[in-house]
Amino acid sequence: MKSRKNKIVIDMAANHFYPKILEKFSGIALILATGCFFLFSCNDGKRTKVLTPEIKNYLGKPSLLINGRAVVPIIYANTTCPGGRFTRDEMPQHCIREFADQGIRLFQAELFLQDIFPYDNDSLNLDLVKKQIRGVLDICPGAGFFIRLRCNSSPEWNRGHPEECVKYADTTVSNNEEFGLHRWDDHDTENSLRYSLASKKWQQDVVKKITNLCRALAGTEEGNSLLGIQIATGIYGEGHYWGFIGHEPDVSLPMTRRFREWIREKYKTDAELQKAWNNAAVTFETATVPGLKERYPVHADGIFRDPKTERQMIDYNECQHQVVADNIILFGKTAKENWPRYLITGCFYGYFFNVFGRLAAGGHLQMERVLNSPFIDYLCGPMSYLGIAREIGGSGQSRGIIDECRLHDKIWLDEWDENTYLDKYCTEYHNRTTTLQEDISKMRRNLTQTYCRGGGRWFYDFGPRTIGGWWDDSTLLREIKTLNIIFDKYQAQPYRHDADVLFVYDVDVYYYLAHNWTIDIISHTAVEWASADAYHCGAIFDECLLFDLPKMDLKKYKAIVFANTFKLTDEQRDFIKKNVMKEDRTIVWNYMPGYCNGIELNEKFVKELAGMNIQRIQLSQKPPTIVNDHDTTEFYTVWNQHPPVYVINDKEASPIAHFKEKNLTAIATKKENGWTSVFCSLPLQKAGLMRQIFRDAGCHIFSDSGDVIYSGGGIFCVHTKNGGKRAFNLLNGRKIEIELAPKSTVLFDNETGEVLLK
């Protein structure tokens, strides 16, 4: 392990990687050297008495302001691991000091309600809360502190209130709690004994405890440093339903009661319910939560649920997701209303990418409600766990749609929970091998990806498991400091994200789709694999959810991809026809756009939007494979065995790609009146094919290299696996020619092309 250097600025000047950045930002580096970065000092014995935070639009994007000044949202966070979860313990103290020495002034630590209310009553252990904050302030007196508040009930509460706990449709509850020292959330993903998220008793208990905590802490000196509380419920606090990855929650009595309330609110009369569910016997008093039969029927139409015959399951999906959102919003509201000053509140929510193909069972589908809530200021989550996202050469993409947060003046915070080369446990036992050079490249890529899209990040340190922080290395720490300097400099200029491509995604559609990605590989492909490929296509793109399409500035986009919009209401379809199909724009339709309108399934909806003659066929080749006509070596497959497939049968359309079987047209383009239609029989994939379509649409292509690129907030970033000679075309016409090292990430000024960090 490399030793930590106290005089980081001197180290930076001596290191050949950094002369450019020091020359450009020597003034800020000097400020850092004096220990006065931002508003706070960790070394002069003084601290701001009260820190006043807010999140508001600053120079074109939502930003974290503390005492009126914009602060780069880079945070160091403790984990839930024993030995690492209390800030006053030896290892966390060491790591907090390391990050404070780099100019980091924002810190986060976890608190479980079962720890701070140890007797499951109103008896608050305020000393523990104060010590958790004091563990940071003793090292960095002016630091800002975030509490991640785990609102889960204790094992004792669960055992004492079994009638309030979750039940699974596919299995019985397992009492797998451990004794001794362990993470409290060790068994969250299993069929464990946990409270039902629909339990009103648990909900009322949490409201009372948050109220008591906020009122007591607000009057303390430690409370003056509190910037925010992150509400955390469900699996690992991430808003997922218990056991959802491998099991089927929740058929408990609390959920049954809530479901009956929900359908009563929606349908008003038994007659309307019976009509909707196509069941003359059902009533509000007898309606049940769907079991396995309803969750996994033999779908008559491939991946789609028929609204005419499967409304019970569609309703339950929506009800369950509303329960999760209700809790998050209520607890955020409670915290804000019981804090005497402005308090930032956030939550794990908005996961859209890499939710294990189980979005209906445990994802985050009530995005519109959460984004519109005044009681939630920021959303957060770990970056995608897909190998093609995290590995060297991968996209580094978030699990959430950062652009959505920006649209709603909220901040997205990415969590970096990936080991570095220092964690021998992960490298030796989990084959998560990495090197220092790769760690540097990933750090630059991950932090810059979030910055360019207008968000922030925290370092989530599982390192104490192996007696050492994951970033306890002088070179890695220097990288953190340098990136912080760059981002602080560039956030002082008006924000712009250099996108002329828009990907439109939908969340409501998952209520109407098969319950598992092994059945519905189509949406999995359209979202997971296609989004990862898009980062390599050479164009810069925005992302939005379908319900926010009317809020987008559509004039900036030359190509719009409707990625998984297989359900479109009549109103949404009319909006698209009137406002999107115009201005010489290219529209890419993935698979079966608008096939469901919420009431019925009808292929005429697809034909109307695509503007092409399409024909449903059966393919014997499993899985079906598509070959790009411009490059026959590049092809892709959708691995599902029996997806419904439409091919293009239109003489006026120009083929782009074919199915390998029968040479049937799989992707084609057709000029319409004022716009161009591109129909994809299976979801669009492969960076080269995307680049071809986007270039034909007139989009700006920064590079043909296939490297991962970002451009926003004044910075252009390139991440490469293989390296080599490269040429990049900036928006203003400037050209960058450079030799890239393998496994590297390089930052440029996106106006001048000057290298900021190489």
C-alpha positions in Angstrom: 0.0 0.0 0.0 1.3 3.4 -0.9 1.9 5.9 1.9 -0.3 9.0 2.2 1.4 12.3 1.5 0.4 15.3 3.6 1.4 17.9 1.1 -0.7 16.8 -1.8 -0.1 19.9 -4.0 3.6 19.4 -3.9 3.1 15.8 -4.9 0.9 16.8 -7.8 3.4 19.3 -9.1 6.1 16.5 -9.1 3.9 14.0 -10.8 4.1 14.1 -14.6 0.4 13.3 -14.9 -0.7 16.6 -13.4 1.3 19.7 -14.7 -1.5 20.8 -17.0 -4.1 20.7 -14.4 -1.9 22.6 -11.9 -1.0 25.2 -14.4 -4.7 25.8 -15.3 -6.0 25.7 -11.7 -3.1 26.9 -9.7 -5.2 29.4 -7.8 -7.7 26.8 -6.6 -4.8 24.4 -5.8 -3.3 27.1 -3.6 -6.6 27.5 -1.8 -6.7 23.8 -1.2 -3.1 23.9 0.1 -4.1 26.4 2.8 -6.9 24.1 4.0 -9.8 26.5 3.1 -11.5 24.7 0.3 -15.2 25.8 -0.2 -16.5 27.4 2.9 -15.0 25.2 5.6 -11.7 24.5 7.2 -10.7 21.2 8.8 -7.5 22.4 10.3 -8.0 25.9 11.9 -10.1 24.8 14.8 -13.1 26.8 13.7 -16.4 25.7 12.1 -19.5 27.3 10.7 -22.1 27.4 13.5 -25.0 26.5 11.3 -24.8 25.0 7.7 -27.7 26.0 5.6 -28.2 23.7 2.6 -30.5 24.0 -0.4 -30.8 22.3 -3.8 -31.8 24.7 -6.5 -31.1 25.5 -10.1 -27.7 27.2 -10.4 -26.3 28.2 -13.8 -28.6 25.8 -15.7 -28.6 22.7 -13.5 -29.8 21.7 -10.0 -26.9 22.2 -7.6 -26.1 21.7 -3.9 -25.6 25.1 -2.3 -24.3 25.5 1.3 -24.7 28.9 2.9 -25.4 30.2 -0.6 -22.4 28.8 -2.3 -22.4 25.9 -4.9 -20.5 22.9 -3.7 -19.5 19.9 -5.8 -21.5 16.9 -4.5 -18.7 14.5 -3.8 -19.2 12.6 -0.6 -17.3 10.0 1.5 -19.7 7.5 3.0 -19.4 4.7 5.6 -21.0 1.4 5.0 -23.1 -1.0 7.2 -20.2 -3.4 7.8 -19.2 -4.0 11.4 -15.9 -2.1 12.1 -16.8 0.4 9.4 -20.3 1.8 10.2 -19.5 4.0 13.1 -17.5 7.1 12.3 -15.7 7.1 15.6 -14.1 3.7 15.1 -10.4 3.5 14.1 -10.7 2.6 10.4 -13.5 5.1 9.6 -11.5 7.8 11.4 -8.5 7.1 9.3 -10.4 7.1 6.0 -12.4 10.3 7.0 -9.1 12.0 7.6 -7.7 10.8 4.3 -10.7 12.3 2.4 -10.8 15.5 4.4 -7.1 16.0 3.5 -8.2 16.0 -0.2 -10.6 18.8 0.3 -13.7 16.6 0.7 -16.1 18.3 3.1 -19.2 16.2 2.7 -19.7 13.0 4.6 -22.4 10.4 5.1 -22.9 7.6 7.7 -25.7 5.1 8.4 -28.0 4.9 11.3 -30.6 2.1 11.9 -33.7 2.9 13.8 -33.1 -0.3 15.8 -29.8 1.2 17.0 -31.1 4.7 17.9 -34.4 3.4 19.3 -33.0 0.2 20.8 -36.1 -0.7 22.8 -38.5 -0.2 20.0 -40.3 2.6 21.8 -39.9 6.3 22.2 -36.6 6.0 24.0 -34.1 7.7 21.7 -30.3 7.1 22.0 -29.4 10.6 21.0 -25.8 10.1 22.1 -25.3 7.6 19.4 -26.6 10.0 16.7 -24.4 12.8 18.0 -21.3 10.5 18.2 -21.9 9.5 14.6 -21.7 13.2 13.5 -19.0 14.1 16.0 -16.8 11.3 14.6 -16.5 13.5 11.4 -16.5 16.9 13.1 -13.6 16.0 15.4 -11.5 15.6 12.2 -13.1 18.2 10.0 -15.0 20.7 12.2 -16.7 22.5 9.2 -17.9 19.4 7.5 -21.4 18.9 6.2 -23.1 15.6 7.3 -25.8 13.4 5.7 -27.6 10.7 7.7 -28.7 7.6 5.8 -31.6 6.7 8.0 -32.5 3.0 7.8 -36.2 2.9 8.6 -36.5 -0.9 8.8 -38.0 -2.5 11.8 -35.9 -4.6 14.1 -35.9 -8.4 14.2 -37.6 -8.2 17.6 -40.4 -6.0 16.2 -40.9 -8.5 13.3 -41.1 -11.5 15.6 -43.5 -9.6 17.8 -45.8 -8.6 15.0 -45.9 -11.5 12.5 -49.3 -10.3 11.3 -47.6 -7.1 10.0 -44.9 -8.9 8.1 -44.5 -9.8 4.5 -45.6 -13.2 3.0 -44.4 -14.6 -0.2 -46.6 -16.2 -3.0 -43.9 -18.7 -3.9 -42.5 -19.8 -0.5 -42.8 -19.6 3.3 -40.9 -17.1 5.4 -37.5 -18.2 6.6 -36.2 -17.1 10.0 -32.6 -16.8 9.0 -31.5 -14.0 11.4 -28.0 -14.4 12.7 -26.7 -13.9 16.2 -23.5 -12.0 17.0 -21.9 -9.2 15.0 -23.1 -8.9 11.4 -24.7 -6.5 9.0 -28.3 -5.9 9.9 -29.3 -6.2 6.3 -27.5 -9.4 5.5 -30.6 -11.4 4.5 -32.7 -8.7 2.9 -32.7 -10.3 -0.6 -33.9 -13.7 0.8 -37.3 -14.9 1.9 -36.7 -13.3 5.3 -39.0 -12.2 8.1 -39.5 -8.5 7.4 -42.3 -6.0 7.9 -44.7 -5.5 5.0 -44.2 -2.2 3.3 -48.0 -1.9 3.5 -48.0 -2.2 7.3 -49.7 0.9 8.7 -48.4 0.1 12.2 -44.8 0.1 11.0 -45.5 3.2 9.0 -46.9 5.0 12.1 -44.0 3.8 14.2 -41.5 5.2 11.8 -43.2 8.6 11.5 -43.1 8.9 15.3 -39.4 8.0 15.5 -38.4 10.3 12.7 -40.3 13.1 14.4 -38.6 12.4 17.8 -35.1 12.2 16.1 -35.4 15.4 14.2 -36.8 17.5 17.1 -34.1 16.2 19.5 -31.1 16.5 17.1 -32.1 19.9 15.8 -31.3 21.6 19.1 -27.7 20.1 19.4 -24.4 21.5 18.2 -24.0 18.4 16.0 -27.4 19.1 14.4 -26.0 22.4 13.1 -23.8 20.4 10.7 -26.6 18.2 9.4 -27.4 18.9 5.7 -29.7 16.1 4.9 -31.4 12.8 5.7 -31.7 10.0 3.2 -34.8 7.9 3.8 -34.0 4.2 3.4 -36.5 1.4 3.4 -36.7 -2.1 1.9 -33.8 -4.2 0.7 -30.5 -2.6 1.7 -32.6 0.6 2.2 -33.0 0.8 -1.6 -36.8 0.9 -1.9 -37.1 -2.7 -3.2 -39.6 -5.1 -2.0 -38.2 -7.9 0.2 -36.8 -10.9 -1.7 -38.1 -9.6 -5.0 -35.1 -10.9 -7.1 -35.9 -14.5 -6.5 -39.3 -14.5 -4.7 -42.8 -13.1 -5.1 -43.9 -10.7 -2.4 -46.4 -9.7 -0.9 -49.6 -11.7 -0.1 -49.7 -10.6 3.5 -52.8 -9.3 5.3 -51.5 -5.7 5.4 -50.9 -5.8 1.6 -54.3 -7.4 1.0 -56.0 -4.6 3.0 -54.1 -1.9 1.1 -54.9 -3.5 -2.2 -58.6 -3.6 -1.4 -58.5 0.1 -0.4 -56.7 0.9 -3.6 -59.2 -0.9 -5.9 -62.1 0.7 -4.0 -60.5 4.2 -4.6 -60.1 3.3 -8.3 -63.3 1.6 -9.2 -65.8 3.0 -6.7 -68.4 0.2 -7.2 -68.3 -3.6 -7.3 -69.9 -3.6 -10.7 -67.0 -1.5 -12.2 -64.4 -3.8 -10.5 -66.1 -6.9 -11.9 -66.2 -5.4 -15.4 -62.5 -4.4 -15.2 -61.3 -7.7 -13.9 -63.7 -9.7 -16.1 -64.9 -11.5 -13.0 -68.6 -11.4 -12.0 -67.9 -12.9 -8.6 -65.2 -10.5 -7.2 -66.1 -7.7 -4.8 -64.1 -5.2 -2.8 -64.5 -7.5 0.3 -63.3 -10.6 -1.5 -60.6 -9.4 -3.8 -57.2 -10.9 -3.2 -53.6 -10.2 -4.0 -52.6 -12.2 -7.1 -50.8 -15.5 -6.5 -48.4 -17.4 -8.7 -51.0 -18.4 -11.3 -51.8 -14.7 -12.0 -48.1 -13.7 -11.9 -46.9 -16.3 -14.3 -49.7 -17.2 -16.7 -49.1 -18.6 -20.2 -49.1 -15.3 -22.0 -51.3 -15.6 -25.1 -49.4 -12.7 -26.7 -45.7 -13.3 -26.0 -44.4 -10.8 -23.4 -47.7 -8.9 -23.0 -50.4 -9.0 -20.4 -53.8 -8.5 -21.9 -55.6 -5.7 -20.1 -58.9 -7.3 -20.8 -58.1 -10.6 -18.9 -55.2 -9.8 -16.6 -56.3 -6.5 -15.0 -56.0 -7.9 -11.5 -52.3 -8.4 -11.8 -51.8 -5.0 -13.6 -53.7 -3.3 -10.8 -51.7 -5.1 -8.1 -48.4 -4.1 -9.7 -49.4 -0.5 -9.6 -50.7 -0.7 -6.1 -47.5 -2.2 -4.7 -45.4 0.5 -6.3 -47.6 3.2 -4.9 -47.1 1.7 -1.4 -43.3 2.1 -1.7 -43.5 5.7 -3.0 -46.1 6.6 -0.3 -43.7 5.6 2.4 -40.7 7.4 0.9 -42.7 10.6 0.5 -44.3 10.4 3.9 -41.1 9.9 5.7 -39.4 12.7 3.8 -42.3 15.0 4.6 -42.0 14.0 8.3 -38.3 14.9 8.4 -38.7 18.2 6.7 -41.7 19.3 8.8 -39.9 18.5 12.1 -36.6 20.2 11.3 -36.5 23.9 12.2 -34.3 24.9 9.2 -34.2 23.8 5.6 -33.3 20.1 5.4 -32.4 18.2 2.3 -34.2 14.8 2.0 -33.4 12.1 -0.5 -33.9 8.4 -1.1 -32.7 5.4 -3.1 -35.1 5.6 -6.0 -35.3 5.9 -9.7 -33.4 2.6 -10.5 -34.2 1.9 -14.1 -31.2 0.1 -15.5 -30.0 -3.2 -14.2 -32.9 -4.1 -11.9 -32.4 -7.8 -12.7 -35.4 -7.9 -15.1 -37.8 -7.6 -12.1 -39.0 -4.0 -12.4 -42.7 -4.9 -11.8 -41.9 -7.0 -8.8 -39.6 -4.7 -7.0 -38.3 -1.8 -9.1 -39.1 1.9 -8.9 -42.0 2.6 -11.2 -43.7 5.6 -9.5 -41.1 8.0 -10.8 -43.6 10.7 -11.7 -44.9 11.0 -8.1 -41.5 10.9 -6.5 -40.0 13.4 -8.9 -42.9 15.8 -8.4 -42.8 15.5 -4.6 -41.6 18.6 -2.8 -40.5 16.3 0.1 -37.7 14.6 -1.9 -34.7 16.7 -3.0 -32.4 14.1 -4.4 -32.4 10.5 -5.7 -29.5 8.1 -5.6 -28.3 4.6 -6.3 -25.3 2.5 -7.2 -24.1 2.5 -10.8 -25.1 -0.3 -13.0 -23.8 -3.7 -11.9 -23.7 -5.0 -15.5 -20.2 -6.2 -16.4 -20.3 -4.2 -19.6 -21.0 -1.1 -17.5 -18.4 -1.5 -14.8 -15.5 -3.2 -16.5 -12.6 -1.3 -18.2 -14.0 -0.1 -21.5 -17.5 -0.1 -20.2 -20.1 2.7 -20.0 -19.9 3.5 -16.3 -23.6 4.3 -16.5 -25.9 5.1 -13.6 -28.8 2.9 -12.7 -31.0 6.0 -12.7 -31.9 8.5 -15.4 -29.9 11.5 -14.3 -31.5 13.7 -16.9 -34.8 13.2 -15.2 -33.5 14.6 -11.9 -32.1 17.6 -13.8 -35.5 18.2 -15.4 -37.2 18.3 -12.0 -34.5 20.4 -10.2 -33.3 17.4 -8.1 -29.9 16.0 -7.9 -28.9 12.4 -8.7 -26.1 10.9 -6.6 -24.3 7.9 -7.8 -22.9 5.4 -5.3 -19.5 3.9 -6.1 -19.5 0.6 -4.3 -16.8 -1.2 -6.3 -13.6 -2.5 -4.8 -10.1 -1.2 -5.8 -6.9 -3.2 -6.0 -6.5 -2.8 -2.2 -9.3 -5.2 -1.4 -7.6 -8.6 -1.6 -10.8 -10.4 -0.4 -12.7 -9.3 -3.5 -9.8 -10.0 -5.9 -9.0 -13.4 -4.5 -12.4 -14.8 -3.6 -14.8 -13.0 -6.0 -12.5 -12.7 -9.0 -13.1 -8.9 -9.0 -9.4 -8.3 -10.0 -8.3 -4.8 -10.7 -5.0 -2.8 -10.8 -4.1 0.7 -9.7 -4.0 1.9 -13.3 -7.5 0.5 -13.9 -8.8 2.0 -10.6 -7.6 5.5 -11.7 -9.2 5.1 -15.1 -12.5 3.9 -13.6 -12.5 6.7 -11.0 -12.1 9.4 -13.8 -14.8 7.7 -15.9 -17.3 7.2 -13.1 -17.0 10.6 -11.6 -16.9 12.5 -14.9 -19.9 10.5 -16.3 -22.0 11.7 -13.4 -20.7 15.3 -13.5 -21.2 15.7 -17.2 -24.9 14.7 -16.8 -25.4 17.1 -13.9 -25.2 14.8 -10.9 -22.8 13.9 -8.0 -21.4 10.8 -6.3 -20.4 9.3 -3.0 -17.6 6.8 -2.3 -19.2 3.9 -0.4 -16.3 2.3 1.5 -16.6 -1.4 2.1 -12.8 -1.5 2.6 -12.9 -2.0 6.4 -13.9 -5.6 5.8 -10.2 -6.1 5.0 -8.7 -3.6 7.4 -8.2 -0.8 5.0 -10.2 1.7 3.0 -10.8 1.0 -0.7 -9.2 4.4 -1.6 -6.4 4.4 1.0 -3.7 5.0 -1.5 -1.9 8.3 -2.2 -2.4 8.1 -5.9 -6.1 7.4 -5.7 -6.6 10.1 -3.1 -4.7 12.6 -5.4 -7.1 11.7 -8.2 -10.1 12.5 -6.0 -8.6 15.8 -5.1 -7.8 16.7 -8.7 -11.2 15.8 -10.0 -12.8 17.8 -7.3 -10.7 20.8 -8.4 -11.7 20.4 -12.0 -15.4 20.0 -11.3 -15.4 23.0 -8.9 -13.8 25.1 -11.6 -16.2 24.1 -14.4 -19.4 24.2 -12.4 -19.0 28.0 -12.2 -19.9 28.3 -15.9 -23.4 27.8 -17.4 -24.2 24.2 -17.7 -24.9 22.5 -21.1 -25.2 18.8 -22.0 -24.1 18.4 -25.6 -26.9 16.0 -26.7 -28.8 15.9 -30.0 -30.1 12.3 -29.5 -32.9 11.5 -27.1 -33.8 8.1 -25.7 -37.4 7.9 -24.4 -38.1 5.2 -21.8 -41.3 4.2 -20.0 -42.0 2.8 -16.5 -45.8 2.2 -16.7 -45.3 -0.4 -19.4 -43.9 -2.8 -16.9 -47.3 -3.2 -15.3 -48.4 -4.7 -18.6 -45.4 -7.0 -19.3 -44.4 -10.5 -18.2 -43.1 -10.8 -14.7 -39.6 -12.0 -15.4 -36.8 -11.2 -17.8 -36.5 -14.8 -18.8 -39.9 -14.4 -20.4 -39.6 -10.7 -21.4 -36.1 -10.5 -22.8 -37.3 -7.8 -25.2 -37.5 -5.0 -22.7 -34.4 -6.2 -21.0 -32.5 -5.9 -24.3 -34.1 -2.6 -25.2 -33.1 -1.0 -21.9 -30.0 -2.8 -20.6 -27.9 -3.8 -23.6 -28.9 -1.0 -25.9 -28.2 1.7 -23.4 -24.8 0.3 -22.7 -24.0 0.2 -26.5 -25.2 3.8 -26.9 -22.3 5.2 -24.9 -20.0 3.8 -27.6 -21.8 5.1 -30.6 -20.0 8.5 -30.8 -23.1 10.6 -30.2 -24.1 12.3 -27.0 -27.6 11.5 -25.9 -30.2 12.6 -23.3 -32.7 10.2 -21.6 -36.2 10.9 -20.4 -39.2 9.1 -19.2 -42.3 9.1 -21.4 -44.5 11.1 -19.0 -41.9 13.9 -19.2 -41.6 14.0 -23.0 -43.8 17.2 -23.2 -41.4 19.0 -20.9 -38.4 18.3 -23.1 -36.9 20.9 -25.5 -37.5 18.8 -28.5 -35.9 21.3 -30.9 -32.4 20.2 -29.9 -32.9 16.6 -30.9 -32.3 15.3 -34.4 -33.0 11.7 -33.5 -35.4 10.3 -30.9 -35.4 6.6 -29.9 -38.6 5.3 -28.4 -36.8 2.5 -26.6 -39.4 0.5 -24.7 -42.7 2.4 -25.2 -44.8 -0.6 -26.0 -47.7 1.0 -24.1 -48.9 4.4 -25.2 -52.2 6.0 -24.2 -54.2 7.7 -26.9 -53.2 11.1 -25.5 -49.5 10.2 -25.6 -49.8 8.9 -29.2 -51.5 12.1 -30.3 -48.7 14.2 -28.6 -46.1 12.2 -30.5 -47.8 12.7 -33.8 -48.3 16.4 -33.4 -45.0 17.4 -31.7 -42.3 14.8 -32.4 -42.9 13.6 -36.0 -41.7 16.9 -37.5 -38.7 19.2 -38.1 -36.9 16.6 -40.3 -36.4 14.5 -37.2 -35.5 10.8 -37.3 -37.7 8.6 -35.1 -36.5 5.2 -34.1 -39.3 2.8 -33.1 -38.2 -0.2 -31.0 -40.1 -3.4 -31.4 -43.8 -2.8 -31.0 -44.4 0.9 -30.0 -47.9 1.6 -28.6 -49.0 -2.0 -29.1 -50.9 -1.6 -25.8 -52.9 1.6 -25.1 -53.8 0.5 -21.5 -57.2 -0.9 -22.6 -56.4 -3.4 -25.4 -53.5 -4.9 -27.5 -53.8 -3.9 -31.2 -51.2 -4.1 -33.9 -52.8 -1.2 -35.8 -51.4 1.1 -33.2 -47.9 0.0 -34.2 -48.5 0.4 -37.9 -49.9 3.9 -37.5 -46.8 5.1 -35.6 -44.2 3.4 -37.7 -45.8 4.5 -40.9 -44.8 1.3 -42.6 -46.4 -2.0 -43.6 -45.3 -4.6 -41.1 -46.2 -8.2 -40.9 -46.2 -10.6 -37.9 -44.2 -13.8 -38.6 -42.9 -16.9 -36.9 -39.2 -17.6 -36.9 -37.9 -21.1 -36.4 -34.3 -19.9 -35.6 -33.9 -19.5 -31.9 -32.8 -17.0 -30.9 -33.4 -14.7 -33.9 -30.3 -12.9 -35.3 -30.1 -9.6 -37.1 -27.3 -8.7 -39.6 -26.4 -5.1 -40.4 -26.5 -4.8 -44.2 -23.7 -2.2 -44.2 -21.4 -4.5 -42.1 -22.3 -8.1 -42.3 -19.8 -9.0 -39.6 -21.8 -7.0 -37.0 -25.0 -8.8 -35.8 -26.9 -9.2 -32.7 -29.5 -11.6 -31.2 -32.3 -11.5 -28.7 -31.9 -14.7 -26.7 -35.6 -15.3 -25.8 -37.0 -18.3 -27.4 -40.4 -17.1 -28.5 -40.8 -13.3 -28.9 -43.6 -12.0 -31.1 -41.8 -10.6 -34.2 -42.9 -8.2 -36.9 -40.9 -7.7 -40.1 -41.1 -4.8 -42.6 -43.0 -5.5 -45.8 -43.0 -2.1 -47.4 -41.7 -1.3 -50.9 -41.2 2.3 -50.0 -38.9 1.5 -47.1 -35.2 1.1 -47.4 -33.7 -1.9 -45.6 -30.9 -1.4 -43.1 -30.7 -4.9 -41.6 -32.1 -8.3 -42.1 -32.9 -11.4 -40.1 -30.3 -14.0 -40.8 -33.1 -16.5 -41.3 -35.1 -16.0 -44.6 -33.4 -12.7 -45.2 -36.5 -10.9 -44.0 -36.2 -7.1 -43.4 -35.7 -6.5 -39.7 -34.8 -2.8 -39.7 -35.8 -0.2 -42.3 -36.1 3.5 -42.8 -38.8 5.4 -44.6 -39.1 9.1 -45.5 -42.4 10.6 -44.2 -43.8 14.1 -44.5 -41.4 16.2 -42.5 -39.7 13.3 -40.6 -38.0 9.9 -41.1 -39.2 6.7 -39.6 -36.8 3.9 -38.6 -38.6 0.7 -37.5 -36.7 -2.0 -35.6 -38.3 -5.5 -35.4 -36.2 -6.2 -32.4 -34.7 -3.6 -30.1 -31.9 -1.5 -31.6 -28.5 -2.6 -30.5 -24.8 -2.3 -31.4 -22.9 1.0 -31.4 -22.0 0.8 -35.1 -25.6 0.4 -36.2 -26.7 3.3 -33.9 -23.9 5.5 -35.2 -25.0 4.8 -38.8 -28.6 5.7 -38.0 -27.7 8.8 -36.0 -25.2 10.1 -38.6 -27.8 9.7 -41.3 -30.2 11.7 -39.1 -27.6 14.6 -39.0 -26.5 14.1 -35.4 -23.1 15.2 -34.4 -20.7 12.2 -34.2 -17.7 13.0 -32.0 -15.8 9.9 -32.9 -16.0 6.6 -34.8 -13.6 4.9 -32.4 -16.2 3.1 -30.3 -14.7 4.5 -27.1 -17.0 5.7 -24.3 -17.5 9.4 -24.5 -19.3 12.1 -22.4 -19.6 15.8 -23.0 -21.3 18.2 -20.6 -20.7 20.9 -18.1 -17.7 22.2 -20.1 -15.9 18.8 -20.1 -15.4 16.3 -22.8 -14.3 12.8 -21.5 -13.0 9.7 -23.3 -12.7 6.3 -21.7 -10.9 3.6 -23.8 -9.9 0.0 -23.3 -7.4 -0.6 -26.1 -6.0 2.9 -26.6 -4.3 4.1 -29.8 -4.4 7.1 -32.1 -7.7 9.0 -31.9 -9.4 11.9 -33.6 -12.4 13.6 -31.9 -14.6 16.3 -33.5 -15.9 18.8 -31.0 -19.2 20.6 -31.5 -17.5 23.9 -32.4 -15.5 22.3 -35.2 -12.3 21.9 -33.3 -10.5 18.6 -33.8 -8.6 16.7 -31.1 -5.8 14.3 -32.3 -4.2 12.3 -29.5 -2.6 9.0 -28.7 -4.5 7.3 -25.9 -2.9 4.8 -23.5 -4.8 1.5 -23.1 -7.2 1.4 -20.1 -7.2 5.1 -19.7 -9.6 8.0 -19.2 -8.8 11.5 -20.5 -10.6 14.8 -19.8 -10.6 17.7 -22.2 -12.1 21.2 -22.2 -15.0 20.7 -24.6 -14.5 24.2 -26.2 -10.8 24.5 -26.6 -9.9 20.7 -26.7 -7.2 21.4 -24.1 -6.2 18.3 -22.1 -7.3 18.7 -18.5 -6.3 15.3 -17.1 -4.3 12.5 -18.9 
